[in-house]
Amino acid sequence: MIEIVNFDNENLINEIQTLFSDVYKQKNELKSEYVNNPYTRIYIFTEAGDIEGLIHINDIYDRYEINNIYVLEKYRQRGIASKLMEQVIADGKSKYITNITLEVRKDNFAAINLYKKYGFLEKGIRKSYYNGIDGILMEKEMM
Ligand SMILES: CC(C)(COP(=O)(O)OP(=O)(O)OC[C@H]1O[C@@H](n2cnc3c(N)ncnc32)[C@H](O)[C@@H]1OP(=O)(O)O)[C@@H](O)C(=O)NCCC(=O)NCCS
C-alpha cells in the first residue's frame, strides 16, 4: 500500500527518520525539511504495517523534482521502487505537470536503470558533484 506522509504525524516522521537514516543523516532532518519547504512530499510503501520504501519529491508549480527514492535493503528487487515511481507519475499526470527531474550518481546503476525504465533521459552532467563522482541530471517529459 502506498500513502502520502502527513507531516503532522510526529510518530510517523520519527519512524521514517530512524528507518531511513541513510537518507536523512542529520538529527531531525526530515522534520526541519518540511518546515523549510512546504512543497515537499513523501510517499511510503508499506506492507503489513512495515514501511519498506519511500519516494521523496518536491512539488514545484508545474513540475516535480525527485529528492530521493529509497527501498530498505532487504526489500529490494521486488518492484517496490517501481510501484512508488508509478504512483508519482500517475499523480503528476493527473495534475498536468510538465516534467519530472532528478539527479543521480553516475555509478548508481540500479537507480539509473530504474529511471530509464520509466522514461527518464540523461540531460546533463554535474562534474564531480558527489565527492569526485559525476552526477547525471535526468528528466522525464510529461507533456
Ligand atoms: C534504486 C532502488 C530504489 C531500486 O529499488 P527496488 O525496489 O529494488 O527497484 P525495483 O525492484 O522496482 O526495480 C525497478 C528497476 O530498477 C532496476 N534495478 C533495480 N535494482 C537493480 C540492480 N540491483 N541492478 C540493476 N538494475 C536494478 C531495474 O531496471 C528494475 O527493473 P526490472 O525489474 O524490470 O529489471 C534501490 O536499489 C535503492 O533503494 N537503492 C539505494 C538508494 C538509491 O540509490 N536511491 C537512488 C538515489 S538517486
The ligand as a Gaussian input file, in Angstrom:
#p B3LYP/6-31G(d) Opt

LIG

0 1
 C       17.384000       2.088000      -6.713000
 C       16.378000       1.401000      -5.770000
 C       15.438000       2.481000      -5.217000
 C       15.556000       0.377000      -6.576000
 O       14.547000      -0.158000      -5.729000
 P       13.873000      -1.572000      -5.985000
 O       12.603000      -1.627000      -5.216000
 O       14.862000      -2.633000      -5.743000
 O       13.547000      -1.473000      -7.565000
 P       12.527000      -2.384000      -8.404000
 O       12.518000      -3.764000      -7.850000
 O       11.235000      -1.686000      -8.533000
 O       13.255000      -2.410000      -9.813000
 C       12.929000      -1.459000     -10.813000
 C       14.034000      -1.423000     -11.867000
 O       15.231000      -0.897000     -11.305000
 C       16.350000      -1.538000     -11.903000
 N       17.114000      -2.207000     -10.840000
 C       16.738000      -2.392000      -9.554000
 N       17.718000      -2.988000      -8.852000
 C       18.740000      -3.183000      -9.719000
 C       20.039000      -3.731000      -9.588000
 N       20.478000      -4.226000      -8.427000
 N       20.853000      -3.737000     -10.676000
 C       20.433000      -3.244000     -11.863000
 N       19.192000      -2.697000     -12.049000
 C       18.366000      -2.684000     -10.994000
 C       15.815000      -2.498000     -12.933000
 O       15.739000      -1.796000     -14.160000
 C       14.421000      -2.778000     -12.414000
 O       13.526000      -3.101000     -13.445000
 P       13.243000      -4.647000     -13.812000
 O       12.896000      -5.316000     -12.510000
 O       12.098000      -4.548000     -14.750000
 O       14.507000      -5.153000     -14.393000
 C       17.094000       0.635000      -4.615000
 O       18.139000      -0.135000      -5.144000
 C       17.658000       1.533000      -3.531000
 O       16.958000       1.899000      -2.593000
 N       18.947000       1.904000      -3.642000
 C       19.594000       2.766000      -2.641000
 C       19.086000       4.173000      -2.716000
 C       19.369000       4.842000      -4.032000
 O       20.438000       4.692000      -4.612000
 N       18.399000       5.647000      -4.490000
 C       18.537000       6.444000      -5.696000
 C       19.075000       7.786000      -5.343000
 S       19.252000       8.816000      -6.793000

